[in-house]
Amino acid sequence: MILPRKHLFLLLALALLPQNVHAVDTVSPKNYGSVEERRIDNTILQERANLRNEREEISMRKKELKTLEEGVDKKLTEIDNKLEELRKLQDKLEILLAGKSVIEKKRVQELAGIYQKMIPGKAALAITGLDEQLATDLLASMKVKSAAKILDQISKQKATELSTTFTTIQLE
């Protein structure tokens, strides 16, 4: 069998090609006028590859940042909700404490009325055993004349302590 001439050239060319030809090698090689042009072209190709890699890395970091931002936003929302709950609880506590304070003052006044009706000596003995602030509050809630009679029956040292506590401003 005789092959036409152009088929012979193709067969000959195929026979001369190396066996392990890669896809990259099949791209027609560029004709460089100098070694410098080849080096510059290789540098440009390398820089393009580096830029692609950097873009991919930046894209991944953007995704990570977006995820982190969403997490932070969620946590901030939770914190805001907790703060609102705490404010509501604080308001409730302040209302309860104000109510407690009113009730305590009322009871101190009632107890002061009881001590006023007692014999000054017995009232002085009972007040001496009380907490200093409570004793001062009781004396302050009494009529001046009754408080003076009770203080007259208390020891000089205890009367001085109660008087000092009475004149000192208490911050609650």
C-alpha positions in Angstrom: 0.0 0.0 0.0 1.3 3.4 -1.0 0.4 6.4 1.0 0.2 9.8 -0.4 3.0 12.1 0.3 1.3 14.4 2.9 0.3 11.3 4.9 3.9 10.2 5.0 5.0 13.5 6.4 2.4 13.3 9.2 3.4 9.7 10.1 7.1 10.8 10.2 6.3 13.8 12.4 4.3 11.6 14.8 7.1 9.1 15.0 9.6 11.8 15.9 7.5 13.3 18.7 8.4 12.2 22.2 6.0 9.6 23.8 5.0 11.6 26.9 3.7 14.8 25.6 1.9 17.0 28.1 -1.0 19.3 27.4 1.2 22.3 28.3 3.8 21.2 25.8 1.2 21.1 23.0 0.7 24.8 23.2 2.7 26.3 20.5 6.0 27.7 22.0 6.5 31.4 21.8 9.3 32.7 19.7 11.4 34.9 22.0 13.9 37.3 20.5 16.2 37.0 23.5 16.7 35.2 26.8 15.5 38.4 28.5 12.1 38.3 26.8 11.7 34.6 27.9 12.7 35.6 31.5 10.2 38.5 31.5 7.4 36.3 30.1 8.1 33.6 32.8 8.0 36.3 35.5 4.7 37.6 34.2 3.2 34.1 34.1 4.5 33.5 37.7 3.0 36.9 38.9 -0.3 36.0 37.3 -0.3 32.7 39.2 0.6 34.5 42.4 -2.2 37.0 41.9 -4.7 34.2 41.3 -3.6 32.5 44.5 -3.8 35.8 46.4 -7.3 36.4 45.1 -8.4 33.0 46.2 -6.9 33.6 49.6 -8.5 37.0 49.9 -11.9 35.4 48.9 -11.5 32.8 51.6 -10.6 35.4 54.2 -13.6 37.5 53.2 -15.8 34.5 53.8 -14.1 33.8 57.2 -14.6 37.5 58.2 -18.2 37.4 57.1 -18.8 34.4 59.3 -17.0 36.0 62.2 -19.0 39.2 61.8 -22.2 37.2 61.8 -21.1 35.5 65.0 -20.1 38.8 66.6 -23.4 40.4 65.6 -25.3 37.4 67.2 -23.3 37.7 70.4 -23.9 41.5 70.6 -27.6 40.9 70.2 -27.5 38.3 73.0 -25.6 40.7 75.2 -28.1 43.5 74.4 -30.9 41.2 75.4 -29.2 40.2 78.6 -28.6 43.9 79.5 -32.2 44.6 78.9 -33.2 41.7 81.2 -30.8 43.0 83.8 -32.2 46.5 83.6 -35.7 45.1 84.1 -34.5 43.1 87.1 -32.7 46.1 88.6 -35.9 48.2 88.2 -37.9 45.4 90.0 -35.3 45.3 92.8 -35.4 49.0 93.3 -39.2 48.9 93.6 -38.9 46.1 96.1 -36.3 47.9 98.1 -38.3 51.1 98.1 -41.3 49.1 99.4 -39.2 47.3 102.0 -37.8 50.7 103.2 -41.3 52.1 103.6 -42.4 49.1 105.5 -39.3 49.2 107.8 -39.9 52.9 108.5 -43.5 52.2 109.4 -42.4 49.3 111.7 -39.7 51.5 113.4 -42.3 54.2 114.0 -44.7 51.6 115.5 -41.9 50.2 117.7 -40.9 53.7 118.7 -44.5 54.3 119.9 -44.3 51.1 122.0 -41.0 52.3 123.6 -42.4 55.7 124.2 -45.2 54.2 126.3 -42.8 52.1 128.4 -41.2 53.2 131.6 -38.0 55.1 130.6 -35.7 52.8 132.6 -37.0 49.6 131.0 -37.1 51.2 127.5 -33.4 52.4 128.0 -32.4 48.8 129.0 -34.1 47.4 125.9 -32.7 50.0 123.6 -29.2 49.4 124.9 -29.3 45.8 123.7 -30.4 46.8 120.1 -28.3 47.4 117.1 -26.9 50.9 117.2 -28.6 52.1 113.9 -32.0 50.6 115.0 -31.7 52.2 118.4 -30.9 55.6 116.8 -33.8 55.2 114.4 -36.2 54.4 117.2 -35.0 57.4 119.3 -35.4 59.6 116.2 -38.9 58.4 115.6 -40.0 59.3 119.2 -41.1 62.6 120.6 -38.2 64.6 121.8 -39.4 64.5 125.4 -39.7 60.7 125.5 -36.3 60.2 123.7 -34.6 62.5 126.3 -36.1 60.5 129.2 -34.8 57.2 127.7 -31.4 58.7 126.9 -31.1 59.9 130.5 -31.5 56.3 131.7 -28.7 55.0 129.3 -25.0 54.9 130.3 -23.0 57.9 129.3 -20.9 56.0 126.8 -23.9 54.3 125.0 -25.8 57.7 124.9 -22.7 59.3 123.3 -22.5 56.5 120.7 -26.2 56.8 119.9 -26.0 60.6 119.7 -23.0 60.3 117.3 -24.8 57.8 115.1 -27.9 60.0 115.2 -26.0 63.1 113.9 -24.0 61.2 111.3 -25.7 61.1 107.8 -26.3 57.6 106.7 -26.2 56.8 103.0 -28.2 53.8 101.9 
